[in-house]
Amino acid sequence: MSIGVCLALLLDGSGSVPPEVFKRMAEAHAAALSEPSVVNQAATEGLAIRLVVIEDQPRAEIDWTVLRSQRDIAAAANLVSAVERARVPQWTATGDAIDLVLRTIEADTESLGCERVIIDVATDGQSNFGERPEHMRDRAHELGVTINAVTVMTQAGHDDPAQWARDYLVTSDGFVVEANSWSDWMRAIRKKLVLEIGAR
């Protein structure tokens, strides 16, 4: 049985993200899974999620998990909300995190029967370590994978993370949702998840 959407969630766990904010980010993604459009997607066409934490050495915290029912969604939401950083890394290796997903995406897509594959990056800034995100973006495009992003501006005077994401991160069919502050994460993440699940 095929799966309508396979969604890889990439959460920025770098040192610029305070521990309590990383926790809020994880909880916001978990809550967004209960949005009606997401529940409907899981029930009608199937949804699979994977979660990777962006650090200097990105790590997969949740492997591909198939959601087809309210029970599946509740169990997955518990897993997502419980994700924590093992440490506070110095660098942000967004390109490496995307590469971690793309490395096995063809085999994963075949085994899961994914009709659409989306990589969803939540971050407060630019990548500063490892693979260049624009190279991974181009590779994703070649593989038919969409990259979207949700960003937040945390420090006045710093480069705009939303513009950076548009220039170097999201694919031509992707989009960026901007959060106004850390406290705006929940709204932005909900909006982003509804948009990408509903896109056709």
Secondary structure, 3 states (H helix, E strand, C coil): CCEEEEEEEEEECCCCCCHHHHHHHHHHHHHHCCCHHHHHHHHHCCEEEEEEEECCCCEEEEEEEEECCHHHHHHHHHHHHCCCCCCCCCCCCHHHHHHHHHCCHHHHHHHHCEEEEEEEEEECCCCCCCCCHHHHHHHHHHCCEEEEEEEECCCCCCCCHHHHHHHHCCCCCCCEEEECCHHHHHHHHHHHHHHHHHCC
